[in-house]
């Protein structure tokens, strides 16, 4: 019966096809990230069109985005699966359009305050973009489709930043018209999102539940216990189906379906963090992303402090394009290098985090804009390299359902840490520090991350090569315990 269920689900996925949804979502990702005006947001806000002071922008306006993002992330994460992804992607496209309508035509600080909340909704819906494709294509196409989606995002961001820089530097285009061009591009993205096919079900919330098939990758004696526990959940799900059917149908919003989704969420959560190695990778993901987001959010203010945009040429778009391309190139190269990441991974996290810390200190302490540009390119390239390695290591050891949950949890933890940083360092109600002091703190933050992972990495390497029979070495040889809870199996 399980086999027949899987075959039926697979046939349904095959009938939908994978080329069309992947192509449409890739096109959406390209246009949604092609925003020529984004690298010039700070000069636009402090310029004559919005006339917001640097202090208000730093200590009042930008923190609102962080607080709003934290408030809406978890509800949006749950709604994404419940609504089956497409509506959330359409909402993201609509809010992106609204974002640039506000930038172009809404005057006053109140409108820009609302814009920060609006953009928080946009960023919180990114999980739908990364998770949608796994619910409409066969599992054997996951890796291929994921590569296309990430390439589309990268290309769109690079093209947007490059176009913006060319229009500002060569054509001398006013920043208002740059925002208007971005509005037109994002309107195209919104229209494309409407053409996405609607998934039949989410990963956790299901109107009609099939009997799950629980499998493992490399079963061990420990895995047998996990399989038994998972089978108990399967039995609960089957019992829910029977009792629910006896009451006359399976409603999408029924309590049975919500309870079933809760069981799967809890099971996925336990399996996602069951391995010590996965916990270490996730820890770096969360703490490093919090620091990266702070640097990314306030880098334009730092550049404007070093060399005011009102009196100097602006090269923000070119720097963003170069840093993204350098990061993508390093990530591509490392993908072709054979490394035992279980041994060398934590040390690599420590080394490149240290390089990133040096780059952030350079950004904050230099008075030369080109040195600051170079520091940002190094910092962003290091982050893109390490986050690529981290996500690959996590995804390769988890089902897509578990990966989607871990993606959401790690993002939530990163955002919580970022909110703490913002509340203490940036917010005018707390320390309200100037931009230079902020970057010194961000550099120290990354230095602390690098020290922790350098120590842990050196211990792991020494334990592997000098004590091969140690308990730690046995842990490294053992694959992370997991129960595959893939979307097609339920």
N, C-alpha and C positions, 0 to 999 in steps of 0.2 A: 504493500500500500504506500509506504514511504517513497519507494522508487517511482511508483506511478505518479505520486504527487509532484515529485521533483521533475519528472519528465514533462508533466503537464505545464508546470511553471516555466521550465526551460523553453518549451514550445511557444508559450505565450510571449516570452522575451524575444525569441527568434522572430516571431511574426511581426513584432513591432519594428525590428531592425535596429541596428546600432549606429549606422552611418548618419541617418537623418537627425536624431536627437543630439548626437555628438557634434555634428556640423553646426546646427542651430545654436547650441550652447556655446560653442567655440566662437561663433560670430558675435554672440551677445557679450562674451567675455572680452573680446577685442574692443568692441565699441564702448562698452561700459567702463573700460580702463583707459581709453584714449581720451584724456582730458588735458588739452593743451594749456589750460589756465591754471591747473593745480599747482605746478611748481612756482607760480607767481601769486599765490593766494595772499601771503602776508604783505607784499608791496601794494596789492590792490586794496586791502582792508585799511592800511594806514595812509593810503593815498587820498587824493581829493574826492573820490567817489563815495567812500565810506567815512573817511576822516576819523578813524579810531586810533587812539594813542597806543604806543607800544606797551605801556604799562597795563592798560586795560586789556589789551589783547593777550598779554602773557599771563597776568594774574587773575583775570576774571573770565574772559570769553572762552579761551581754549580749555580750561578745566571743566567747563560745562559739558563739553563733548565726552570727556572721560567719565564723569559721574553718570551721564545719561546712558552711555554705552554699557556700563556695569549694570544699570537698572533694567535695561531691556534685553540684555544678552540671553539670560537663562529662559525667560518666557518665550522669546523668539526661537530659541533652540528647540523647545518642546513643540511649539506651534509648527515649526518647519516640517517635522515628520508627520504631525497630525494632519496638516493641510496638504501633504504630499508634494512639497517642494515647489512646484510650479507657481502657485499663487504668491509664495514668498519672493520668488525671483521677480515676478511681475511687479510686486510692491517695491522691491529694491530699485528696479528700473524707473518706476514712477517717482520715488523719492529722490533719485539722482536728478531727474528732470526738475523737480521742485527745488532742489538745492541750488541749481544754477538760475532758476527763475528768481529766487530770492537774492542771489548775488547780483544779478543784472538790474533788477527793478525795484527791490524793496529797500527803502532808506531807513536809517536809524539803528540804534544799538539793540532795541527790542527785536527787530527782525533778524539781526545777526545772532542774537541769543537763541531764537527759535531755530535758526539754521543749524546751530550746533547739535540740538536735539534731533533734528531731521537727519543730519549726517550720521548720528549715532545709530539710528535705525538702519541706515544703509550699510554700515560696517557690521552690524550685528547679524545681518542676513547673508553674510558671505558663506556661512555654513551650508546654506541651501545650494549655492553654486557648486560647492565641492561634493555635496552628497547626492544631488539630483541624479546624476548620470548612473549611479550604482543601482538605482531602482528601475531603470528602463532598458539596460543593456545586459547581455549575458556576462557571467563572471569571467570568462576567458578573454574578454575585451577590456577589462578594468584597467590594466596597466597601460594599454595603448591609448585608451580614451583619456586617462588622466594626463598623459604626456601632451596630448593635443590641447587640453583645457589650460594647462599651465603655460604652454607655449603661446596660446592665444592671449592670455592675460599679460604675459611678459612683452609680447610684441605690441599689444595695444598701448601699454604704459610707455614703452620706449618711443613708439611713433608719436604719441601725444606730447611727450616731453620735448622730443626733437622738433616737432612742428611748432610748438609754442616758442621755443628758443629762436628758430629761424624767423618766425613772424615778428618777434620783438626786436631781434638784432639786425636783420637784413631789411625787413619791410617797415620797421618802426611802428608797428601796429599798436594802437592804444589797448591797454589791458581790458577795458570794457568790451571791446570787440572780440578779444581773446575768450572772454567768458561767454559771449554770445555764440561763438563758434563751438565751444564746448557744449553749450545748451543744444545746439543742432545735432551734434554727434550723439549725445546721450538720448535725444528723442528717437533717433534711429535704433539705439539699443533697446529702448522701451518697446518699440514696435516689434522688434525681433523676438523679444521674450514672450510675446503673445502666441507666437507660432510653435512654442515648445509643446510636445505631446504631454498629456496628463498621465502621470504614473498610475498604475492600478492600485498600488498600496505603498505604504511607507515601510521603513525597516522595523519599526516597533509597533505602530498603530495599524491595525488591520481590520477591515470590515468583515472579511471572511478568512478565518484562520485555518491554515493547513496543518497537518501533523508534522512537527519539526523532525528533522533528521540531524542528529548531532554527530559530528565526526571530529577527528583530531588529526594533527600533523605529527606523526611519530609518537604513537601511544606508549605511555609508560605506566608503571604501577600507580604512580600518583595521578596520572590522567584518568585512570579507571574510576577513581573516586569522583572526579569532576564530571565524568560522563554519567555516573549514576545520579549525581545531583541534578544534572541537566535533564536527565530522563524523567526525574520527578517533576520538573517544571513542565516538560512535555506532557506528562500525564495530567497536570493541573490544567494546561491549555486545552487538552482534549476534553477533559471533563467540563470545562467552561463552554466549549463548543456544543457538547451534547445538551447541557442544561439550558444553554442559551437558545439552541434550536428548539427545545421543547417549549420554550416560551414564545416561539414564533418569530424567528429571524435574527439576523446579526446586524445590529445597527452600528454605524461608524462611531457614534458618540455614546454607545452603551457603556454601562459600568463594567461589564465583562471585558469589553475591548480595552478599556482604560486599565483595568487590573492586570490584564494579560500583558499590556505594554509595560506596566510597571515592573512585572516579573522579569521581562526580557531586559529592561534597562538595568535592573539590579544585577542580573546575571552577567550582562556585558561589562558592567562596571567592575565587578569582582575579577573577571577574567582579564580585563584590560590592565589592571594593576597587580596581577598575580606574580609577575616576574620582577625581580630586583633590577635587572638590566633595563627593563622598560620604565621602571620608576625613575632611574637615573636619567635616561634620555628625556622623559617627560619633565623632570625637574629643571633640566637646562632649558628646554623649550619654554617653560612658563617664566622663569626668572629672566632669561635673556630677552624674550619677546617684550616683557614689560619695560626693560631698559631701552630696547630698540625703538619702541613706540614713542617713548619720551623724547629721544634724540630726533626721530623723524618729525614729530609734531612741532618741535621748537627750533629746528635747524634754520628755517628761513628767518626767524627772528634773530638768531645768532649772526647770520650773514648780514642782515640789515644793520645790526649793531656795529659790525666790523667796518662795513662800507655801505652807508645809507643808499637805498635805491632811488631816493629823490635826486641825488647828485651824481650817481655812478651808473655804469652799465650793469645790467643784470644777466647772469649766466646760470640761473638756477635750473632752467630746463635742460641745458646741456650737461650739467653736473649730474642731474638725476638720470638722464639717459645713459651717460657713461658708466655711472656706478651700477646701474641695473645690468648693463651688458657685461661689465667685468665680473659681477657676481654670478651671472648666468654662465659665463665662460668657465669660471672656476668650478661651479657645480657640475657642468658638463664634463670637465676633465676628470674630476674626482670620481665620476660615475664609471670611468673606464680604467680606474686604478684598483688593483686587487689588494684589499686591505682586510685584515681580520679585525673588524670593528669591535667585536666583543673584547678584544685585548687593547687595541689602540684608540678606540673611540673616545673614551673619557679624557685621555691625554690630549687628543686632538681638540676636544672642546675647550680644554684649559689653555692650550697654546694659542688658538685663534681668538679666544675671548680676551687673552692678554694683549694680543695685537689690536683688537678692537678697543680695549681700554686706552692704550697709547694713542690711538687715533682720536678718541673722544677728548682726551687731555689736549691734544694738538688743536682740535677745533676750538676748545674753550680758552686756551691760553695765548694763541697766536693773534697778532694784529694784522697779519697778511691774509687777504681774502683767498689767494690762490693756495696757500698752505691749508686753510680751512677747507677749501674745496677738496684738496687731496686727502685730507683726513677723513672727510665724509665718504669719499669713494672707497677708501680702505675699509672703513667701518661697515658700510653697507655690503661690500663684497664679502667680508668675513661672515656677516650674519646670514646672507643668502646661502653661502657655502655650507655653513653648519646647520641651518634649518633644513636644507635639502637632505643632508645626511641623516639628521634626526628623524624627519618624517618618513624617510625611506626605511630606516631601521624599525620604526614603530609599525608602519603599515605592513612590512613584510612578515611580521609575526602575529598579525591580528586579522580577523575577518573585517569586512568593510563596515559591518554594523558596530563592532567594537571600536574600529578606527574612528568612525564618525563621532561616537560618544567620547572617546579620548580627545579628539580634536576640540570638541566643545568644552570639556572639562579643563584642558590645558589652557585654552583661550580664556576661560573664566578666571582661572587662577592668575594668569598673566595680567588680566585686566584688574583684578583685585589688588595685586601688587602695584600696578601702575596708578591706581586710584590712591593708594597709600602715599606713594611718592608725590603725586600731584597735590594731595591734601596737605602734606607737610611742607614740601619744598616750594610749590608754585602758588598755591591759593593765597589770595590777599588776606584771607581771614586767619592764616597761619603765619609762616615765615615770610612768604611773598618775596623770595629772593630774586635778585637781578639775574639776567640771562647768563652772564659769565659764571657766576657762582653755581648756578644750576648745572651747567655742563661740567664743572669740576666735580660736583656730587655724582653726576651720571658716570663720569670716568672712574670715580672711586667705586661706584656700584659694580661696574663691569670688572674692575680689578679684583674685587672680592669674589665675584663669580669665578674668575680665572684661577685664583688661589685655591679655592675649594676643589675645582676639577683637576687642577694640576696635581694636587696632593693625592686625590683619589686615583687619578690616572697613573701616576708613578707607582702607587701601591699595587694597582691591578697588573701593570706590566712586570714588576718585580716578582709578584706572587706567581705569575704565569711562567716566567723563565727560570726562576731560581728555586721555586717550590712547586714543581709540576704536579705533585700528588696532594697538594693542599686542598682544603675544602673549597677555597675560592676558585681554584682551577677546575674543580669538578663542576662548580656552578657555571663556569664559562663554557664548558663542553656540553652542558645540558641545554637543550632548546627550551625557550620559555613555555611554561605550561599554559595551555589555552584550549578552550572549546570553541570550535568555529561556529558562530551563530550568524550565518550569512542570510541576506534578505530573501533569497530565493528558496531557502529551506523551510521557511515558516509560512 
